[in-house]
Amino acid sequence: MNYKSIANILGKLLIVTGCSMLFPIICSLYYKEDDLYAISITAIITIGLGYLLWRFFRRFQNLNIKDGIFIAVFGWILISAVSALPFMIHGAIPSFTDAFFEMMSGYTTTGATILTDIEVVPHGLLFWRSQSHLLGGMGFLTLTIMFLPHGMGGVRIFRAESSPGQVITKEKFIPRNKDTMAWLWGIYIALNLLETLLLCFGGMSIFDSLCHSFGTVSTSGYSPWNASIGHYNNAYFDWVIIVFMFLGGMTFMLFYHMAQRNWHVIRINTELRWYIGFMLFFCGMVSLILWKENTYGLMDSIRYGTFQVTSILTTTGFTTADYELWPQAAQMFLYAVCFIGACAGSTTSGIKIVHYILIWKFGVAVIKNIFFQPMSVVAVRLNRRPVDPKIIHLAYCYFIINIFLILGGGCFMSLVDSMDITTAMSSVIAALMNIGPGFGGVGPSQNYAFISDTGKWFLSWNMLVGRLEMFSALVIFYPSFWKK
């Protein structure tokens, strides 16, 4: 591998991280709290270290696919480690394990927290915590790509950080990598600003509006309040956030086509139709159960049911109620939603709807071929185009390995922390699918503080595996990866 070129990219990554701390510093100055020193000194150290790496290795610019994978994996670990420093220096989270877990959760848009009382943390640190969602939602490395010279392996980094679903749906709409990143970030920031304005219009403070927008569009879930969105008990806020969680779950390529008025591309998009169908079915079922069981009135059942399904389906993790107090049937549907995820090419994680589409269509095609049309070849089509059989195999592989990771991870957590099976399995599902809150001991009214250090490191790794959509994070364990 080209370690000098890797050091060049990691240096730029650190510089971007350090410079992004300007906004929490401004927030700390505004609120005049005691977190200014911790954030400032971390910014100086991070920028200084990044500058040294870039200065010494700036001439080295050759990257191959292995280098891209190495940067994608260890870049996330590096920024999570340095981003944990303000919490440790201030004392809000004195343990490095806990601080790393919190920031890995933030950058991977998981939203799992070890904080037992979020509201006592200073505003600057809370803003930094939520800003990690903004940076991680679109993929921190995609931001760094915009600072690379054209042709400097940007596509290799992007491929290493992208999901298999993007390979399946072939979401590439601008030939130059920098231009692609600029469009993606432009759309992403515009959605964040629009939601912030709508929340402010409803009476939410600018600080809370920004923090919740960062957590919504990035489908992440950190809130500056212990009760999450339920703190406000406000239907207007709930519906605004529902809309933007849904938008965050869409393929961002579609927003570009909307801007270009390419409505035909949107009409034929198979995944979008299935996404809407999944939303309507699960929101309808959970809302119906809540109403039939007299948990809430009709309108509140629709509101709470739709919010929680959208939050979990898009792997956001916001909550407005303790859904573990809901009827078992409603909880069953929510548990099923944990395994879905939204669209490829979005800010969400999870298995992704496109994989379910291919698995379903291939299953139907096989049944037709065996029982009804044995002499014909039935093609699987996506967006009205035939799908390469290798892509179908990739979808099956991705699904099966996710299930094995969940089962193996659940067993590991139950052994390490002596958890009950519900908590053990749910903690791994919530981490691997980047959902955040789960069921049992990690439910919506609980957190991850009680888990051992070993368990937290394991779940942190699962968050990274889920965010990098498995293959990039796991391939580094192959001995051949390290061979020339």
Buried (B, 14 or more C-beta within 10 A) or exposed (E): BBEBBBBBBBBBBBBBBBEBBEBBBEBBEEBEBBBBEBBBEBBEBBBEBBBEBBEEBEEBBEBEBBBBBBBBBBBBBBBBBBBBBBBBBBEBBEBBBBBBBBBBBBBBBBBBBBBEEBEEBBBBBBBBBBBBBBBBBBBBBBBBBBBBEEEBBBBBBBBBBBBBBBBBBEBBBBEEBBEBBBBBBEBBEEBBEBBBEBBBEBEBEEBBBBBBBBBBBBBBBBBBBBBBBBBBEBBBBBBBBBBBBBBBBBBBBBBBBBEEEEEEBBEEBBBBBBBEEBBEEBBBBBBBBBBEBEBBEEEBBBBBBBBBBBBBBBBBBBBBBBBBEBBEBBBEBBBEBBBBBBBBBBBBBBBBBBBBBBBEBBEEBEEEBEEEEEEEEBEBEBBEEEBEEEBBEBBEBBBEBBEEBBEEBBBBBBEBBEBEEBBBBBBBBBBBBBBBBBBBBBBBBBBBEBBEEEBBBBBBBBBBBBBBBBBBBBBBEEEEEEEE
